[in-house]
Amino acid sequence: MKKLILSAALTGAATNRSHCPHIPYTPVELGEEAKRAVDAGASIVHIHAREDDGTPSWRTEVFEQIHEEVRKRCPDVIINYSTGAIGLTIEERLKHLPATKPDMAAFNMGSMNYAIYSRRAKQFYWNGVFENSFDTLMHVAKVMTENNICPEMECFDTGHIRNAEPLRDMGLLPDNACYSLVMGVMGGIPATPDNLIHQIKQVPEGAFWQSIVISRKQWQLSAIAAAMGGNFRVGLEDNFYLPTGEMAKSNGECVEAGATLARMIGREIATIAETREMLKIPLTH
């Protein structure tokens, strides 16, 4: 089997230190967490920006500071920024891309309800509508192409995978655009083995794909992804807990557990240089 690419989602936007005290907020903290993830085997770091108090940030200068801190510690790592937000215009969600020109950027492939629901409390902690119309998707794809950014297409349901087809037909997506099969978000496809296998079968043959599983089910579904020749993402955005049930103290611990899992299934971990070659993302700085 080809080598497995490990991604690390360092911080996310929906959780804070009341949920997990080890979530990084500041550019320096994100730089340090990127280094821990890379040292453990991650080739890609997926990053949301935050203000120093942990609230989500879309200020370009914050992304620029994050970029500087990550590059200082990890000069070769593939940097992947989020463009996903509720309640912002698409221009606000994209303005950091031309300024920082990351290697990759993630965008969500369809509109959806997006929520965090507690069965115990029988209430939503928050919920909203995530707007990603075809007009929005086309605009995002054009901005990424203009700035030489590899698109990471986050697919929260089966229809989202299909939404890439017209963009590909119009020539708006490069051949190396990546599919992320996101599972376990309220409003999207549930995280089950059957659903993951179904999603994998929808991905065009030969395309890069990875699983992104929210919650502790991440480990069992990551094993399936690895066994089926795919890749997977770990990190404190998606799941705070190690396979032992213990809370991770860093993204490095999450990546280390992911690398151990992959090797148990017979998959070696791709280096950053190998990942860049596999995804056709040259080192340009």
N, C-alpha and C positions, 0 to 999 in steps of 0.2 A: 504494500500500500504506500501511496505517496505520503510525504510528511504532513503532519497536522499543524495548522496555523492556530495559535492561541491568541485571542483578543482579551483585553482587560478593560472593563468599564469602571472607571475609577471612582465616580461620585454620584452620577445621576442628578435629578432635580427634585424628586418627590419625597425623599426621605431626609432626615437630619440626625443630629447626634443624640436626640432623645430615643431614636430607634437603634442606632449603633454609634457608640462614642468614637469610632475610628474613621468615620467618613471625613475625607479631606475637603476643606473649603478654599483656602487661600492659594494663590499661584505657587508659592513655595511648597506648601503641603502637597499640591498636585504634582509638582516636580519630583518631590521625594517619593510619592506613591508610584509615579511612573517608573522611577528607578528600581523600586522594589519589584514591581511587576516584570520589568525587563530582565532583571537579574534572575527571576524565577522561570523565565521562558516565554514571556509575552512578546510578540512582534508588533502588535497593534495596541495603542491605548486610545480608548474612546472617552471623550471628555465633554462634560457640561461645565459651563462657567458659573461660579458663585461669587457673591459678595463675601466680604470677610465674616459677616454674621451668618452665612450659610444660605441666604435667600438666593434664588436663581438670578443670574445676571446675563444681560445681553449687551453690555457695554463693550465696544470694540477694544478699548484699552485694557480691559481685564483679560480678554482672549490673547492680546498681544503679550501681556505679562506672563500668562500661562505658557504661551509658546516659548518665550525666552527661558523660563525656568525648566521646562521639560527638555528643550534642546541643550541646555547647559549640562544636564546630567545624562541625557540619552540622545546623542547627536544623530543616530541612525534610525531610531524607532519611527514607525509609521504613526503619525498623529491623525486622529479621526475626531472631528468636532461634530457636535449635535446641531441640527437645525430645527428640532421639534419643540413647539411650544403652543400653549392654548392662550388665546386672547391677544396675540400679537399679529401684526401684518407680516406678509411674507418678506417684505423688504427689511423689516426689523430682524427677522429670523436669519437673514442671509448676510447682513452687512459686514460681519466679521470675516467672511470667507475671502473676499478680495484683499483685505488688509493682512491676513495671516497666511493665505495660500497653503492650507494643510494638505497632506498627502491624500487624505480621504475626508469625506463628510457623509453623515447619515441623514437620510430623509425618509419620511413615512409615506408609504405607497397607497394611502387611501384615507378617506374621512371615516371617523368612528366615534362612538361613545368611549370615553376613557375615564376610568374611575378606580378608586380604592374603596373596597367594601369590607366591612367587618361582620362576619357571621356571628361572632360572640356578642357584639353590641347591636346587631341587626340595624346597622346604619352605614351610610356612605361617609367616609372621612372627607372625601372631596370627589366631585365628578364634573365633567365638562364634555364638550363636543370638540373633537380634534378635526379641524377643517383641512383637507388636503384634496382639493378638486383636481381634475385633469389640467386646468389652467395653471394651478399652483405647481403641479408636478412638472409641467413643461417648463415653467419659469425657473424652477430649481435646477433642473437638468441643464438648461442653457447656461446658467451662472457657473455651475460646476465645470462644464466643458470650457467656457471662456477662461477659467482660472486653472485649468489642468488638474482638476481635483477628481479623484476616482469616486464615483457614487457608491455608497452602501445603502441598498434599498431595504428598509425595514418593513417586513410583511407580517402584519398582525393577524391575517386571516387568508384564506385561500384566494379570495378575490383580489387581494393586494398583489399576489404574485402575478396574476393575469394583467393587472394594471400596467405592468412594465411592457406588455406586448406592443401597444400602439406607440409608446415612446421609442422602442427599438425600431419599429417599422418606419418611423419618421427620422431615424438617424440621430436622435437626441441623446442616446445612451452609448457610451463606448463599449467595446467588446468585453472589457475587464470589469464592468459594473458588477457588484457583488450582491447576492441575495442573503438577507438575514431573516431567518424564520423565528419570529418572536412569539413566544407562547406564555400563557399564564396571566396576561393582563385582563382585568375585568373590562369587557367590551370586545375582546379579541378571542382567538381560538384557545380553548383550554389546553393545559399542559398535560397531555397523555401520550403514551407510546404510540398508540394507533394514529393519533392526530399528527404526530411528528413524522411518522412514516408516510402518511398521506401527503403532507406538505413537501417532503423531500421529492416525492414522485412528480410534483408539479413544476419543479425547477427545470429549466431547459438543460438538455444534456450538455455536459462540458462546462457549465457555468460554476463559478465558485459559490459555495453556500456555507453558512454556519448556523448553528442553533443558538438562540438566546432564550433562556428559560428563566422566568421570574419565579422566585420561591425556592424552597429546599428541593423541589423536584428536579432542579437543575442537574444534579449529579447523575440520576438514573437516565435522564434524557440525553445528557452529554455523552454517556457511554454508548447510547444507541447511535448518536451522530457519528462518533468516532468509529464504531463498528461498521457503519454504512459508508465510510470513506469521506465523511465530511469534516467540518471543523466546528469549534464552539467557543463561546465567550463566557468568561467568569468575571467576578469583581463585585465590589460593594454596591454598585448600582442595582444589581440583579438579585443578589442573595448574600446575606450576612454570614451564613453558617457553612462550616466545613462538613465533609461527609460524616465525621464523627458526631455531629450535632453541636460541637463547640463553636462559639462565635469567633469568626476570623478577626485577627488583630490588625490585618493589613491586606491590601490587594495582593501583595507578594505571597501571602499564605494561600489565598484563593487560587492564584496561578500555579503555585507549587502543587496543590491538590489536583488541579486540572491536568498538569503534566504527568503526575503519578498515575492518574486514571487512564490517560491516553496510552501510556507505556504498558500498562497492564493488558491493554487490548491489542498490543503489538504495533502501536503507532509512535514513531519518533517525532519529536517536536521540531518544527522548522525554525531556523535562525531568522533574524531580521533580513539578512542578505538573501536568503533562500525565499522568504516571503515576498520580498520586493520583486524577485525574478518570477515567481509563480503568478503574482498579481499584476505584473508588468507596470510597477510603480517605481520609476527610477529615483535615485537619491539626487536631488537637484540643488541642494544648498551647499 
